[in-house]
Amino acid sequence: MHYLKGLAAGVLALAGLAAVAQQPNPLAPAPTRPTAETPATSAPTPAAAGQPQLTPQDVNAWLDGFIPYALASGDIAGGVVVIVHNGQVIAQRGYGFADVARRTPVDPARTLFRPGSVSKLFTWTAVMQQVEQGRLDLDADVNRYLDFEIPPYEGRPITLRNIMTHTAGFEEAIKGLISTRDSGASPYEDLLKEWIPHRVFASGTTPAYSNYATSLAGYIVQRVSGEPFDTYVERHIFAPLGMANSTFRQPLPPRLRPMMATGYQLASGEPVGFEHVGARPAGSLSATGADMARFMIAHLNGGQPLLRPETARLMHTTAARGVGPLNRMMLGFYETDINGHQGIGHGGDTIGFHSDLQLFPDDDVGIFVSFNSGGREGAVHGLRSAIVEEFADRYFPAPADTRRVDAATARQHAELLAGTWTNSRGAFTSFMNILDLFGQVKTSVDAEGRPVVPFLNGLNGQPRTWVEVQPFVWRDLNSHERLAAQVENGRVVRFSVDTIAPFMVFDRTPWYLSSAWLVPALLVSLAILFLTALFWPVRALVRRRFGATLALEKRDLTSYRLVRGAAWLILLVLIGWAVTLITMMGDFNNLSPGFDPIIYVLQSLSFVAFLGGLAVMLWDAWLIWRGNRGWKAKVWSLALVFAAFIIVWIGFAFNLLSLGANY
């Protein structure tokens, strides 16, 4: 899905970067051994006078001119870039280190990278092979092919077409997604059956990225073909293409282990370790750049020898409905059009690896990039998108879009876009939904009447400059990114941007879940509870110091003590949730059954603290207002009821008040 701060102008200022090509190895590209796929020359693509031509010499010089600098400035260990054109490899370059400690350079022909969700393209290819053979129907209820049942939602089943376009309607499944601990994790087939994520959207209506659904598709291929998924891919995709250095297996086969690049978050940091992907068909591929070139060439060659041309065409051109003119999901691939050229592709991320595969079918061009570090402030995300955008601008240039909607209308449309929004990809029915309270997107309008979308900053880390080029379609002046809104009955109900539109959208957050008022209310509530808890021991010490007594008796004294105790308990439970969630999200290894006991304890305490606390606050307020207590006590009693009520509201709305350790 789906983010850069740090590479900034250095990546884009190509002229200034040319000098960096003189840096010493290993930041310079690893030499590529001559093969039939890497010819010394290639027929140049026709180009206008003065326009760079798509030749091995020009592409390699262009890549060498800025990638070494980008790696060094972004604290990225290494990477591989492969470009194919007209059925041949015209660039196959390794940069930086496969292993920083050993100073092992990246070899594009032998170093394995983890392309993450780019793996899905192999799963989708396998599905289409079975469709071609008549074993699968894209529009049949998938329960026809399973030995367990996916329940309907709003009376509608899901189909493989839904799965391949990320419109099956599943919520996010996070538990067991990825880990660097090889602790005998369950086979992916068992994980599919242990917990079926809730469906939260009707099938075919809302793009919501789902690793679970992709893994389900891999399992369906396994069942109808009669072969284990890993074996199927090896026999029917890797073998026909000669992808000898690729595998979905975890751990790696012994022959391939010495070839595996080490993943890092920062090149200057500690290694991440080999990552075990729970939903294997969705992201467990390990492959060399050279092997990925073979896969790209096959899809650019009408799918052959993997698919018939008509099947590949169906896969590459059948689009799901999207938001306005933004990029859409095809059958597995997603649209990545740029400069008027048809583009399809897929990105992928693990903890340590970040990749992108882009095809320009009409131009017979493909690009694969993969890096083994996230880099400083997520620098790699900007780098990989910059490579594709700069490539297209260099070899497929197009005039800038100069269309503009008049200023008054543009401001009105931007104001209609303003509000609070929730991502369609989320864990909506588990305690993990609390992350949405702090992750909702708040859009606004700047002084010039342009939309401000905080999470979509540009390469320089600053907000993008959105200009409306047609009704409810905006373009960033400094990139190819577009933003579009869906309008119903004069109201904007959904928006997205090109980068994520095929598989994620933002819908308006319902008022009762909106962080616009819930976060301020929560902060006020926490302040009330904190002051109540704090002043309990403070006042006791003051009374003891001056020999005073608390002028409360019987039920009033009991309620006084219970209120203070409840305030402490609520705060401690909330602190427990915060520490647990930060710990889990800070290390994906903790998204495992090992945290289940802690989750169950927190859930049990939440019922006691939140509901019991509200009951105590209500009883205390009733006693105070019936008695002859002063106005300060009465006002504070209402404040405590408000605080406890907000905590209970949030507890129910975001599933802290629930039971279950699946998420």
C-alpha positions as CSV (number, residue, x, y, z in Angstrom):
1,M,0.0,0.0,0.0
2,H,1.1,2.7,0.4
3,Y,6.0,7.9,2.2
4,L,9.4,9.4,2.1
5,K,11.3,12.0,4.1
6,G,15.0,12.4,3.3
7,L,16.2,11.8,-0.2
8,A,14.6,15.1,-1.4
9,A,16.1,17.1,-4.2
10,G,19.2,15.0,-4.4
11,V,17.4,12.1,-6.1
12,L,15.7,14.4,-8.6
13,A,18.6,16.7,-9.4
14,L,20.1,14.3,-11.9
15,A,22.7,16.6,-13.2
16,G,24.2,17.2,-9.8
17,L,24.2,13.5,-9.1
18,A,26.2,12.5,-12.1
19,A,29.4,13.3,-10.2
20,V,28.6,10.7,-7.6
21,A,29.1,7.9,-10.0
22,Q,32.8,8.3,-9.3
23,Q,32.4,6.9,-5.8
24,P,34.4,3.8,-5.1
25,N,33.0,0.3,-4.9
26,P,30.8,-1.2,-3.6
27,L,28.3,1.7,-4.1
28,A,29.2,1.5,-7.7
29,P,27.2,-1.2,-9.6
30,A,28.4,-4.8,-9.5
31,P,29.6,-5.9,-12.9
32,T,27.1,-8.1,-14.8
33,R,28.4,-11.2,-16.4
34,P,27.7,-11.2,-20.2
35,T,24.7,-13.4,-21.1
36,A,22.3,-13.8,-23.9
37,E,19.9,-11.6,-22.0
38,T,22.3,-8.8,-21.5
39,P,23.5,-7.9,-25.0
40,A,26.2,-5.3,-25.5
41,T,23.9,-3.2,-27.7
42,S,20.2,-2.9,-28.4
43,A,18.3,-1.2,-31.1
44,P,17.5,2.3,-29.9
45,T,13.9,3.2,-29.3
46,P,12.8,6.0,-31.7
47,A,13.0,9.4,-29.9
48,A,12.6,13.0,-30.6
49,A,15.8,15.0,-31.4
50,G,17.8,15.5,-28.2
51,Q,15.7,13.0,-26.2
52,P,17.6,10.2,-24.4
53,Q,17.2,6.9,-26.1
54,L,16.3,3.7,-24.4
55,T,19.6,1.8,-24.8
56,P,21.8,-0.2,-22.4
57,Q,24.4,2.5,-22.5
58,D,22.1,5.3,-21.7
59,V,20.1,3.4,-19.0
60,N,23.2,2.2,-17.2
61,A,24.8,5.6,-17.2
62,W,21.6,7.1,-15.9
63,L,21.2,4.6,-13.1
64,D,24.8,4.9,-12.1
65,G,24.4,8.6,-11.9
66,F,22.2,8.8,-8.9
67,I,21.5,5.4,-7.2
68,P,24.9,5.2,-5.4
69,Y,24.3,8.7,-4.0
70,A,20.8,7.8,-3.0
71,L,21.9,4.7,-1.1
72,A,24.6,6.6,0.8
73,S,22.5,9.6,1.6
74,G,19.5,7.5,2.6
75,D,21.4,5.0,4.7
76,I,20.3,2.1,2.5
77,A,22.6,-1.0,2.3
78,G,22.1,-2.1,-1.2
79,G,19.8,-2.8,-4.1
80,V,19.2,-4.3,-7.5
81,V,17.7,-2.7,-10.6
82,V,16.7,-4.7,-13.7
83,I,15.2,-3.2,-16.9
84,V,13.9,-5.3,-19.8
85,H,13.0,-4.1,-23.3
86,N,11.8,-6.0,-26.4
87,G,12.4,-9.3,-24.7
88,Q,16.0,-8.5,-23.6
89,V,17.6,-7.3,-20.4
90,I,19.1,-3.9,-21.1
91,A,20.1,-3.1,-17.5
92,Q,20.9,-5.5,-14.7
93,R,22.7,-3.6,-11.9
94,G,23.7,-4.3,-8.3
95,Y,24.5,-1.5,-5.9
96,G,25.9,-1.4,-2.4
97,F,26.1,-4.3,0.0
98,A,24.1,-7.6,0.2
99,D,25.8,-7.9,3.7
100,V,27.2,-4.8,5.3
101,A,29.3,-6.6,7.9
102,R,31.0,-8.8,5.4
103,R,31.1,-6.1,2.7
104,T,29.5,-8.5,0.2
105,P,28.5,-6.6,-2.9
106,V,25.1,-7.1,-4.5
107,D,25.3,-9.4,-7.5
108,P,22.2,-9.0,-9.6
109,A,22.5,-12.5,-11.0
110,R,23.1,-14.3,-7.7
111,T,21.9,-12.1,-4.7
112,L,18.5,-13.0,-3.5
113,F,16.1,-10.3,-2.4
114,R,12.6,-10.6,-0.7
115,P,10.2,-8.7,-3.0
116,G,7.4,-8.9,-0.4
117,S,4.0,-8.4,-2.0
118,V,5.4,-8.6,-5.5
119,S,5.1,-12.3,-4.7
120,K,1.4,-11.9,-5.3
121,L,1.9,-11.6,-9.0
122,F,3.1,-15.2,-9.0
123,T,0.1,-16.3,-7.1
124,W,-2.2,-14.5,-9.5
125,T,-0.4,-16.0,-12.4
126,A,-1.0,-19.4,-10.9
127,V,-4.7,-18.6,-10.5
128,M,-5.0,-17.6,-14.1
129,Q,-3.3,-20.8,-15.2
130,Q,-6.0,-22.8,-13.4
131,V,-8.7,-20.5,-14.9
132,E,-7.2,-21.2,-18.3
133,Q,-7.3,-24.9,-17.7
134,G,-11.0,-24.7,-16.6
135,R,-10.4,-25.7,-13.0
136,L,-11.3,-22.3,-11.6
137,D,-14.1,-19.8,-12.4
138,L,-13.3,-16.2,-11.5
139,D,-16.9,-15.5,-10.7
140,A,-17.8,-18.6,-8.7
141,D,-18.3,-18.6,-4.9
142,V,-14.8,-19.5,-3.6
143,N,-16.4,-21.9,-1.1
144,R,-16.7,-24.3,-4.1
145,Y,-13.0,-24.8,-3.9
146,L,-12.4,-24.8,-0.1
147,D,-12.6,-27.4,2.6
148,F,-13.8,-24.7,5.1
149,E,-16.4,-22.0,4.7
150,I,-16.0,-18.2,4.2
151,P,-19.3,-16.8,5.6
152,P,-21.3,-14.5,3.3
153,Y,-21.6,-10.8,4.1
154,E,-24.8,-9.0,3.4
155,G,-25.9,-12.1,1.6
156,R,-23.0,-12.0,-0.8
157,P,-20.2,-14.5,-1.2
158,I,-16.7,-13.7,-2.5
159,T,-15.2,-14.7,-5.8
160,L,-11.7,-15.0,-7.1
161,R,-12.3,-11.8,-9.1
162,N,-13.1,-10.1,-5.8
163,I,-9.9,-11.5,-4.3
164,M,-7.7,-10.5,-7.2
165,T,-9.1,-6.9,-7.2
166,H,-8.8,-6.6,-3.3
167,T,-12.6,-6.2,-3.1
168,A,-13.4,-9.3,-1.1
169,G,-14.3,-7.1,1.9
170,F,-12.0,-8.6,4.5
171,E,-10.6,-6.5,7.4
172,E,-6.9,-6.5,7.9
173,A,-5.3,-9.6,9.4
174,I,-2.1,-8.7,11.3
175,K,-1.4,-11.6,13.7
176,G,1.4,-13.9,12.5
177,L,1.9,-11.8,9.4
178,I,5.7,-11.7,9.5
179,S,8.4,-12.7,11.9
180,T,12.2,-13.1,12.0
181,R,11.9,-16.0,14.4
182,D,11.7,-19.5,12.9
183,S,9.8,-21.1,15.8
184,G,8.0,-23.8,13.9
185,A,5.1,-21.5,12.8
186,S,2.0,-23.2,11.6
187,P,1.7,-23.9,7.8
188,Y,-0.2,-21.2,6.0
189,E,-3.0,-23.6,5.3
190,D,-3.6,-23.9,9.1
191,L,-3.4,-20.2,9.6
192,L,-6.2,-19.7,7.0
193,K,-8.5,-21.9,9.0
194,E,-7.6,-20.8,12.5
195,W,-9.2,-17.4,12.1
196,I,-11.1,-16.0,9.2
197,P,-10.9,-12.2,9.3
198,H,-14.3,-10.5,9.4
199,R,-15.7,-9.2,6.2
200,V,-16.5,-5.5,6.7
201,F,-17.5,-4.5,3.2
202,A,-19.8,-6.1,0.7
203,S,-17.9,-7.9,-2.0
204,G,-17.0,-5.9,-5.1
205,T,-17.7,-2.5,-3.4
206,T,-14.6,-1.3,-1.6
207,P,-10.9,-1.9,-2.3
208,A,-9.2,-3.1,0.9
209,Y,-5.8,-4.7,0.6
210,S,-5.8,-8.3,2.0
211,N,-2.9,-10.6,2.5
212,Y,-5.3,-13.2,3.9
213,A,-7.3,-13.2,0.7
214,T,-4.2,-13.6,-1.5
215,S,-3.1,-16.5,0.7
216,L,-6.5,-18.0,0.3
217,A,-6.1,-17.8,-3.5
218,G,-2.8,-19.7,-3.2
219,Y,-4.6,-22.4,-1.1
220,I,-7.3,-22.7,-3.8
221,V,-4.6,-23.2,-6.4
222,Q,-3.0,-25.9,-4.2
223,R,-6.4,-27.7,-3.8
224,V,-7.5,-27.7,-7.4
225,S,-4.0,-28.6,-8.8
226,G,-3.3,-31.3,-6.2
227,E,0.2,-29.9,-5.6
228,P,1.6,-28.0,-2.6
229,F,1.7,-24.3,-3.4
230,D,5.5,-24.0,-3.3
231,T,5.9,-27.0,-5.5
232,Y,3.2,-25.7,-8.0
233,V,5.0,-22.4,-8.4
234,E,8.4,-24.2,-8.9
235,R,7.0,-26.6,-11.5
236,H,4.7,-24.3,-13.4
237,I,6.3,-20.8,-13.2
238,F,9.9,-21.0,-12.1
239,A,10.9,-24.0,-14.3
240,P,9.3,-22.9,-17.6
241,L,11.1,-19.5,-17.1
242,G,14.4,-20.8,-15.9
243,M,14.1,-19.1,-12.6
244,A,16.6,-21.4,-10.9
245,N,17.4,-19.0,-8.1
246,S,13.9,-18.3,-6.8
247,T,11.7,-19.9,-4.1
248,F,8.6,-19.4,-2.0
249,R,10.0,-21.8,0.6
250,Q,10.7,-20.8,4.2
251,P,13.3,-21.4,5.4
252,L,15.4,-21.2,2.3
253,P,16.6,-24.4,0.6
254,P,20.2,-25.0,1.7
255,R,21.5,-24.2,-1.8
256,L,20.1,-20.7,-1.8
257,R,20.9,-19.6,1.8
258,P,24.4,-18.3,1.0
259,M,22.9,-16.1,-1.7
260,M,20.4,-14.4,0.5
261,A,20.9,-10.6,1.0
262,T,20.7,-9.4,4.6
263,G,17.8,-7.1,5.4
264,Y,18.2,-3.9,7.5
265,Q,16.1,-1.1,8.6
266,L,19.1,1.2,8.3
267,A,22.4,0.2,6.6
268,S,24.2,1.5,9.7
269,G,21.9,-0.5,12.0
270,E,21.6,-4.2,13.0
271,P,20.4,-6.9,10.6
272,V,16.7,-7.7,10.6
273,G,17.2,-11.5,10.1
274,F,15.4,-13.7,7.6
275,E,11.7,-12.9,7.6
276,H,9.1,-15.7,7.7
277,V,5.9,-14.6,6.1
278,G,2.8,-16.2,7.6
279,A,0.6,-15.7,4.5
280,R,3.2,-17.3,2.2
281,P,1.4,-17.0,-1.1
282,A,1.0,-13.3,-0.4
283,G,4.7,-12.4,0.2
284,S,7.3,-15.1,0.8
285,L,9.1,-15.0,-2.5
286,S,12.9,-14.8,-2.6
287,A,14.5,-14.1,-6.0
288,T,17.4,-12.6,-7.8
289,G,17.0,-9.6,-10.1
290,A,18.0,-11.7,-13.1
291,D,15.1,-14.2,-12.3
292,M,12.6,-11.3,-11.9
293,A,13.7,-10.1,-15.4
294,R,12.5,-13.5,-16.8
295,F,9.2,-13.1,-15.1
296,M,8.7,-9.6,-16.5
297,I,9.7,-10.7,-20.1
298,A,7.1,-13.5,-19.9
299,H,4.2,-11.1,-19.0
300,L,5.4,-8.6,-21.6
301,N,5.4,-11.4,-24.2
302,G,1.7,-12.0,-23.9
303,G,2.2,-14.2,-20.9
304,Q,4.1,-16.9,-22.8
305,P,5.2,-19.5,-21.9
306,L,3.1,-19.2,-18.7
307,L,-0.2,-18.1,-20.1
308,R,-2.0,-17.8,-23.4
309,P,-2.0,-14.3,-24.8
310,E,-5.8,-13.9,-24.3
311,T,-5.5,-15.0,-20.7
312,A,-2.6,-12.5,-20.1
313,R,-4.6,-9.8,-21.8
314,L,-7.6,-10.5,-19.5
315,M,-5.3,-10.3,-16.5
316,H,-3.6,-7.1,-17.6
317,T,-6.7,-5.1,-18.8
318,T,-9.7,-6.2,-16.7
319,A,-10.1,-3.3,-14.2
320,A,-12.3,-2.9,-11.1
321,R,-14.2,0.3,-10.6
322,G,-12.1,2.9,-8.9
323,V,-12.2,6.5,-7.7
324,G,-12.6,8.9,-10.7
325,P,-9.8,8.6,-13.1
326,L,-7.3,7.2,-10.6
327,N,-5.3,4.0,-11.1
328,R,-7.4,0.8,-10.7
329,M,-6.9,-2.8,-9.8
330,M,-6.6,-5.2,-12.7
331,L,-6.6,-9.0,-12.0
332,G,-3.7,-9.0,-9.6
333,F,-1.7,-6.3,-11.2
334,Y,-2.6,-2.7,-10.4
335,E,-2.6,0.2,-12.8
336,T,0.4,2.5,-12.7
337,D,-0.2,4.7,-15.8
338,I,2.3,7.5,-16.3
339,N,2.8,10.2,-19.0
340,G,0.0,8.7,-21.0
341,H,1.6,5.3,-21.2
342,Q,-0.2,2.2,-19.9
343,G,1.5,0.9,-16.8
344,I,0.7,-2.1,-14.6
345,G,2.7,-3.4,-11.6
346,H,2.9,-4.2,-7.9
347,G,5.0,-3.1,-5.0
348,G,6.1,-5.0,-1.9
349,D,7.5,-4.4,1.5
350,T,8.8,-6.6,4.4
351,I,10.6,-5.3,7.4
352,G,14.0,-5.2,5.7
353,F,13.2,-5.3,1.9
354,H,11.3,-2.8,-0.3
355,S,10.6,-3.5,-4.0
356,D,8.6,-2.5,-7.0
357,L,7.8,-4.1,-10.3
358,Q,6.5,-2.0,-13.2
359,L,5.5,-3.0,-16.7
360,F,4.8,-0.8,-19.7
361,P,3.1,-3.4,-21.9
362,D,2.5,-1.1,-24.9
363,D,6.2,-0.2,-24.9
364,D,7.4,-3.7,-24.1
365,V,9.4,-2.4,-21.1
366,G,9.7,-3.7,-17.5
367,I,11.5,-2.4,-14.4
368,F,12.2,-4.3,-11.2
369,V,13.8,-2.6,-8.2
370,S,14.5,-4.0,-4.8
371,F,16.4,-2.7,-1.8
372,N,17.5,-4.4,1.5
373,S,16.9,-1.4,3.8
374,G,14.1,1.0,4.6
375,G,16.6,3.8,5.0
376,R,16.7,7.0,7.0
377,E,13.1,8.3,7.5
378,G,11.8,5.7,5.0
379,A,14.1,7.0,2.2
380,V,13.7,3.9,0.1
381,H,10.0,4.5,-0.6
382,G,10.9,7.8,-2.3
383,L,13.8,6.2,-4.1
384,R,11.9,3.4,-5.7
385,S,9.1,5.6,-6.9
386,A,11.6,8.2,-8.1
387,I,13.3,5.5,-10.3
388,V,10.1,4.7,-12.0
389,E,8.9,8.3,-12.4
390,E,12.3,9.6,-13.6
391,F,12.6,6.6,-16.0
392,A,9.2,7.5,-17.5
393,D,10.0,11.2,-17.7
394,R,13.4,10.4,-19.4
395,Y,12.2,7.9,-22.0
396,F,8.5,8.5,-22.3
397,P,8.2,12.3,-21.7
398,A,4.9,14.1,-21.9
399,P,3.8,17.7,-21.7
400,A,2.8,18.9,-18.2
401,D,-0.9,19.0,-17.4
402,T,-1.8,22.7,-17.5
403,R,-5.6,22.3,-17.1
404,R,-7.0,24.3,-14.1
405,V,-10.4,24.6,-12.5
406,D,-11.3,28.2,-11.7
407,A,-10.2,29.4,-8.3
408,A,-13.6,29.8,-6.8
409,T,-14.8,26.4,-7.8
410,A,-11.5,24.8,-6.7
411,R,-11.8,26.3,-3.2
412,Q,-15.4,25.1,-2.9
413,H,-14.4,21.5,-4.0
414,A,-11.4,21.5,-1.6
415,E,-13.7,22.6,1.3
416,L,-16.0,19.7,0.4
417,L,-13.0,17.4,0.8
418,A,-12.1,18.7,4.2
419,G,-12.9,16.4,7.1
420,T,-11.9,13.2,9.0
421,W,-11.3,10.0,7.0
422,T,-10.6,6.3,7.7
423,N,-8.5,4.0,5.6
424,S,-10.4,1.0,4.1
425,R,-7.5,-1.2,5.2
426,G,-7.8,-1.7,8.9
427,A,-8.5,-4.1,11.8
428,F,-12.1,-3.0,12.4
429,T,-13.4,-5.7,14.7
430,S,-10.5,-6.3,17.1
431,F,-8.7,-4.3,19.8
432,M,-6.2,-3.2,17.1
433,N,-9.0,-0.9,15.8
434,I,-7.8,1.5,18.5
435,L,-4.9,2.4,16.2
436,D,-7.5,4.0,13.8
437,L,-8.4,6.5,16.5
438,F,-4.9,8.0,16.2
439,G,-4.5,7.2,12.5
440,Q,-7.5,8.9,10.9
441,V,-6.6,11.4,8.3
442,K,-7.7,15.0,8.7
443,T,-7.9,17.0,5.5
444,S,-8.2,20.8,5.4
445,V,-7.8,23.8,3.0
446,D,-4.9,26.1,2.7
447,A,-4.9,29.9,2.2
448,E,-4.9,29.4,-1.6
449,G,-7.9,27.2,-1.5
450,R,-6.0,24.0,-2.1
451,P,-6.5,20.6,-0.2
452,V,-4.0,19.8,2.5
453,V,-3.6,16.0,3.0
454,P,-1.1,15.5,5.9
455,F,0.1,12.0,5.1
456,L,0.9,12.7,1.5
457,N,4.0,14.8,1.8
458,G,6.4,15.1,-1.1
459,L,10.0,14.0,-1.5
460,N,11.1,17.1,0.4
461,G,8.9,16.2,3.4
462,Q,6.6,19.2,2.8
463,P,2.9,19.1,2.0
464,R,2.2,18.6,-1.7
465,T,0.9,21.4,-3.9
466,W,-2.5,20.1,-5.2
467,V,-4.1,21.9,-8.1
468,E,-7.5,20.9,-9.4
469,V,-7.2,19.9,-13.1
470,Q,-10.8,18.8,-13.5
471,P,-13.7,18.6,-11.2
472,F,-12.7,16.8,-8.0
473,V,-9.4,15.6,-9.5
474,W,-6.2,17.3,-8.2
475,R,-2.6,16.9,-9.4
476,D,0.6,17.5,-7.4
477,L,2.6,20.2,-9.2
478,N,5.9,18.5,-8.3
479,S,5.2,14.8,-9.1
480,H,2.9,12.6,-11.0
481,E,0.6,12.0,-8.0
482,R,-3.1,12.6,-8.4
483,L,-5.9,12.8,-5.9
484,A,-9.5,12.3,-6.7
485,A,-12.8,12.4,-4.8
486,Q,-16.0,10.5,-5.2
487,V,-19.1,12.7,-4.9
488,E,-22.6,11.5,-4.0
489,N,-25.6,13.9,-3.7
490,G,-23.2,16.9,-3.6
491,R,-21.1,15.4,-0.8
492,V,-17.6,14.0,-1.0
493,V,-17.8,10.5,0.5
494,R,-14.5,8.9,-0.6
495,F,-11.1,9.9,-1.8
496,S,-7.8,8.3,-2.7
497,V,-4.5,9.0,-4.5
498,D,-3.0,7.2,-7.5
499,T,-0.3,5.4,-5.5
500,I,-2.8,3.5,-3.3
501,A,-6.2,3.9,-5.1
502,P,-6.2,0.4,-6.6
503,F,-6.3,-1.3,-3.2
504,M,-7.1,1.4,-0.5
505,V,-9.5,4.3,-0.2
506,F,-10.5,6.7,2.5
507,D,-14.1,6.9,3.6
508,R,-15.6,9.5,5.8
509,T,-15.3,8.5,9.5
510,P,-18.7,8.2,11.2
511,W,-19.3,10.9,13.7
512,Y,-19.3,8.5,16.6
513,L,-15.8,7.2,15.7
514,S,-14.3,10.5,14.6
515,S,-11.0,11.5,16.2
516,A,-11.9,15.1,15.6
517,W,-13.9,15.2,18.9
518,L,-12.9,11.9,20.5
519,V,-9.2,12.6,20.8
520,P,-9.8,16.0,22.5
521,A,-12.4,14.4,24.7
522,L,-10.0,11.6,25.6
523,L,-7.3,14.0,26.5
524,V,-9.7,16.0,28.8
525,S,-10.8,12.7,30.3
526,L,-7.3,11.6,31.0
527,A,-6.5,14.9,32.6
528,I,-9.6,14.6,34.9
529,L,-8.7,11.1,35.9
530,F,-5.0,11.9,36.4
531,L,-5.8,14.9,38.7
532,T,-8.3,12.8,40.7
533,A,-5.7,10.0,41.1
534,L,-2.9,12.4,41.9
535,F,-4.6,14.5,44.5
536,W,-5.8,11.5,46.5
537,P,-2.4,10.8,48.0
538,V,-1.4,14.5,47.9
539,R,-4.4,15.5,50.0
540,A,-3.9,12.6,52.4
541,L,-0.4,13.7,53.0
542,V,-1.5,17.3,53.6
543,R,-4.2,16.3,56.1
544,R,-1.6,14.1,57.9
545,R,0.9,17.0,58.0
546,F,-1.6,19.4,59.5
547,G,-3.6,16.9,61.6
548,A,-6.8,17.4,59.7
549,T,-9.5,14.8,59.0
550,L,-11.6,14.0,55.9
551,A,-15.1,15.3,56.6
552,L,-16.8,12.4,55.0
553,E,-18.6,9.4,56.6
554,K,-20.2,6.1,55.6
555,R,-21.3,5.9,52.0
556,D,-19.8,9.3,51.1
557,L,-16.4,8.1,52.4
558,T,-16.8,4.8,50.6
559,S,-17.7,6.4,47.3
560,Y,-14.8,8.9,47.7
561,R,-12.3,6.1,48.0
562,L,-13.9,4.0,45.2
563,V,-13.8,6.9,42.8
564,R,-10.1,7.6,43.4
565,G,-9.3,3.9,43.2
566,A,-11.3,3.6,39.9
567,A,-9.4,6.5,38.5
568,W,-6.1,4.8,39.2
569,L,-7.3,1.5,37.8
570,I,-8.6,3.1,34.6
571,L,-5.3,4.9,34.1
572,L,-3.2,1.8,34.7
573,V,-5.3,-0.3,32.3
574,L,-4.9,2.4,29.6
575,I,-1.2,2.5,30.2
576,G,-1.1,-1.3,29.9
577,W,-2.9,-1.1,26.6
578,A,-0.5,1.7,25.3
579,V,2.6,-0.2,26.3
580,T,1.4,-3.5,24.9
581,L,0.4,-2.0,21.5
582,I,3.6,0.0,21.2
583,T,5.6,-3.2,22.0
584,M,3.6,-5.2,19.5
585,M,3.7,-2.7,16.7
586,G,7.4,-1.8,17.4
587,D,8.5,-5.4,16.7
588,F,6.4,-7.6,14.3
589,N,7.8,-10.7,16.1
590,N,5.4,-9.7,18.9
591,L,2.3,-10.0,16.7
592,S,2.1,-13.6,17.7
593,P,0.3,-16.0,20.1
594,G,2.9,-15.2,22.7
595,F,1.1,-12.0,23.5
596,D,-2.3,-13.6,23.8
597,P,-2.2,-14.0,27.7
598,I,-1.4,-10.3,28.0
599,I,-4.3,-9.4,25.7
600,Y,-6.8,-11.5,27.6
601,V,-5.7,-10.0,30.9
602,L,-6.0,-6.4,29.6
603,Q,-9.4,-7.2,28.1
604,S,-10.7,-8.6,31.4
605,L,-9.3,-5.7,33.3
606,S,-10.9,-3.3,30.8
607,F,-14.3,-4.6,31.6
608,V,-13.7,-4.2,35.3
609,A,-12.0,-0.8,35.2
610,F,-14.0,0.9,32.5
611,L,-17.5,-0.3,33.3
612,G,-16.9,-0.6,37.0
613,G,-15.4,2.9,36.9
614,L,-18.4,4.4,35.2
615,A,-20.7,2.7,37.7
616,V,-18.7,4.1,40.6
617,M,-18.6,7.6,39.1
618,L,-22.4,7.6,38.6
619,W,-23.0,6.4,42.2
620,D,-20.7,9.1,43.5
621,A,-22.4,11.8,41.5
622,W,-25.8,10.7,42.7
623,L,-24.7,10.8,46.4
624,I,-23.0,14.2,46.0
625,W,-26.0,15.8,44.2
626,R,-28.4,14.4,46.8
627,G,-26.4,15.6,49.7
628,N,-25.3,19.0,50.8
629,R,-21.9,19.0,49.2
630,G,-20.5,22.3,47.7
631,W,-20.6,23.3,44.1
632,K,-17.0,22.3,43.4
633,A,-17.7,18.7,44.5
634,K,-20.8,18.7,42.3
635,V,-19.0,20.0,39.2
636,W,-16.1,17.6,39.7
637,S,-18.5,14.6,40.1
638,L,-20.0,15.4,36.7
639,A,-16.5,15.8,35.2
640,L,-15.7,12.3,36.5
641,V,-18.8,10.9,35.0
642,F,-17.9,12.5,31.7
643,A,-14.4,11.1,31.8
644,A,-15.5,7.6,32.6
645,F,-18.2,7.7,29.9
646,I,-15.7,8.7,27.3
647,I,-13.4,5.9,28.2
648,V,-16.3,3.4,28.0
649,W,-17.4,4.9,24.6
650,I,-13.9,4.5,23.2
651,G,-13.6,1.0,24.7
652,F,-16.8,-0.2,22.9
653,A,-16.3,1.8,19.7
654,F,-12.7,0.6,19.2
655,N,-13.1,-2.9,20.7
656,L,-11.0,-2.6,23.8
657,L,-14.1,-3.9,25.5
658,S,-14.2,-7.2,23.7
659,L,-12.8,-10.7,24.1
660,G,-10.5,-12.4,21.7
661,A,-6.9,-12.5,20.7
662,N,-7.4,-12.7,16.9
663,Y,-6.5,-9.6,15.0
